[in-house]
């Protein structure tokens, strides 16, 4: 007597093969989607998608200018939250990213007294600096600051400070120098 639930049944073999194929396809889809999501949040991708500074200060929208570096742990830790905010506010706010390892931005680093990163400068719709925050910041603080920036209101968490990575502007002498050791601080230095 033959048993239809037997593993030798051709229908069971086909069903098991289909289930295995579906499981593999779903696994591959999950891996690809998680990598795509992580890649969209990387500092490098966000930098490539950021608004050029020259455009941001002249297009009549408020701006969040971020000084960062790829080696900065605090910058990397905030990348996901900032990617989320950039999606949410992309129509209302310019997002500018200036890599402190690029000597092109030395005048801005000096002008805004950037000695630790991440360092954020909030510019109003005419391109004037109205506030800054230094170091790692929680998502709700950034959300409230951006809401106020869009409404041309006083930023509730202006001049907030968190964990930073220290930089040395003297390292700009050699453009693109990635070999200089960096000290990572736990507290923001006071502004000069």
C-alpha positions in Angstrom: 0.0 0.0 0.0 1.3 3.4 -1.0 1.4 6.4 1.4 0.8 9.9 -0.2 2.8 11.6 2.6 5.9 9.6 1.8 9.0 11.5 1.0 9.2 9.5 -2.2 6.0 11.1 -3.5 6.8 13.3 -6.6 4.4 16.0 -5.4 6.1 16.3 -2.1 9.5 16.6 -3.8 8.2 19.4 -6.0 6.6 21.2 -3.0 9.8 21.0 -1.0 11.8 22.3 -3.9 9.4 25.2 -4.4 9.6 26.0 -0.6 13.4 25.9 -0.7 13.6 28.2 -3.7 11.1 30.7 -2.2 13.2 30.7 1.1 16.4 31.4 -0.9 14.8 34.2 -2.9 13.4 35.8 0.3 16.7 35.5 2.1 18.5 37.2 -0.8 15.9 39.9 -1.0 16.3 40.7 2.7 20.1 40.8 2.5 20.0 43.1 -0.5 17.4 45.4 1.0 19.3 45.7 4.3 22.5 46.5 2.5 20.8 49.1 0.3 19.3 50.7 3.4 22.7 50.8 5.1 24.4 52.2 2.0 21.8 55.0 1.7 22.7 56.0 5.3 26.5 56.0 4.8 28.3 59.3 5.1 29.8 58.9 1.6 26.4 58.5 0.0 24.9 61.4 2.0 27.8 63.6 1.1 27.3 62.9 -2.6 23.6 63.7 -2.3 24.1 66.9 -0.3 23.4 70.3 -1.6 26.6 72.2 -2.7 27.4 75.0 -0.3 27.3 77.7 -3.0 23.8 76.8 -3.9 22.5 76.4 -0.3 23.5 79.9 0.7 21.8 81.4 -2.3 18.5 79.5 -2.9 16.3 81.1 -0.2 16.0 77.9 2.0 17.4 77.4 5.5 20.4 75.1 5.7 21.9 72.6 8.0 25.7 72.5 7.4 27.5 69.5 8.7 31.3 69.3 9.2 32.2 65.6 9.3 34.8 63.0 8.4 34.5 59.4 7.4 36.7 58.3 10.3 34.5 60.1 12.9 32.7 57.6 15.2 30.1 60.2 16.3 29.4 61.2 12.6 28.9 57.5 11.7 26.7 57.0 14.7 24.4 59.8 13.7 24.3 58.9 10.0 21.1 56.9 10.2 19.2 59.6 12.0 20.4 62.3 9.7 19.5 60.2 6.6 16.0 60.0 8.1 15.8 63.7 8.7 17.2 64.5 5.2 14.3 62.5 3.7 11.8 64.2 5.9 13.0 67.8 5.4 14.6 67.6 1.9 12.0 70.0 0.4 12.3 72.6 3.1 16.0 72.5 4.2 19.3 72.3 2.4 21.6 69.7 3.8 25.3 70.5 3.2 28.1 68.2 4.2 31.7 69.5 4.4 34.4 66.9 5.0 37.1 68.3 7.3 39.7 66.2 5.6 39.3 68.2 2.4 41.4 71.3 2.4 38.9 73.0 0.2 36.8 73.6 3.3 39.6 75.1 5.4 38.1 78.6 5.2 34.8 77.4 6.5 36.5 75.3 9.3 38.3 78.4 10.4 35.4 80.7 10.0 33.1 78.5 12.1 35.8 77.5 14.7 35.4 73.8 13.9 37.7 71.9 16.2 35.5 68.9 16.8 33.1 66.9 14.7 30.3 66.5 14.0 29.8 70.2 14.0 26.5 71.5 12.7 25.8 75.1 11.7 22.2 76.2 11.2 21.8 78.9 8.5 18.7 80.9 8.0 17.1 81.4 4.6 19.5 84.2 3.7 22.6 82.1 4.5 23.5 83.7 7.8 24.6 81.4 10.7 22.0 81.5 13.5 23.0 78.6 15.7 25.3 75.6 16.0 25.5 72.3 17.8 28.6 70.3 18.3 28.9 66.5 18.8 26.5 63.6 18.7 22.9 64.7 19.2 19.7 62.6 19.7 17.2 62.5 16.9 14.4 64.4 18.8 16.8 67.4 19.4 17.5 67.6 15.7 13.9 67.2 14.8 12.9 70.1 17.1 15.8 72.3 15.8 14.8 71.6 12.1 11.1 72.3 12.8 12.1 75.7 14.3 14.6 76.4 11.5 11.8 75.8 8.9 9.5 78.2 10.8 12.2 80.8 11.2 11.9 80.5 15.0 14.6 80.4 17.7 16.1 76.9 17.8 15.3 75.3 21.1 18.5 73.3 21.3 20.9 75.9 19.8 24.5 75.4 21.0 23.9 71.8 22.2 27.0 69.8 22.8 27.6 66.0 22.7 30.5 63.6 22.1 32.9 64.7 19.4 36.0 63.6 17.5 38.7 66.2 17.7 40.3 67.6 14.6 43.5 69.6 14.0 43.1 72.3 11.3 46.9 72.1 10.8 46.4 68.8 9.1 44.9 70.7 6.1 48.4 71.6 5.0 48.5 68.3 3.1 45.3 68.1 1.1 43.4 64.9 1.6 45.9 63.6 4.2 44.3 60.5 5.6 47.4 59.3 7.5 47.4 61.7 10.4 46.3 60.0 13.7 43.3 61.5 15.3 42.5 61.7 19.0 38.9 60.9 19.8 37.6 63.0 22.7 34.6 62.3 24.9 33.6 65.8 25.6 33.3 68.8 23.4 35.9 71.5 23.8 34.6 75.0 24.6 34.1 77.3 21.7 36.6 80.1 21.2 
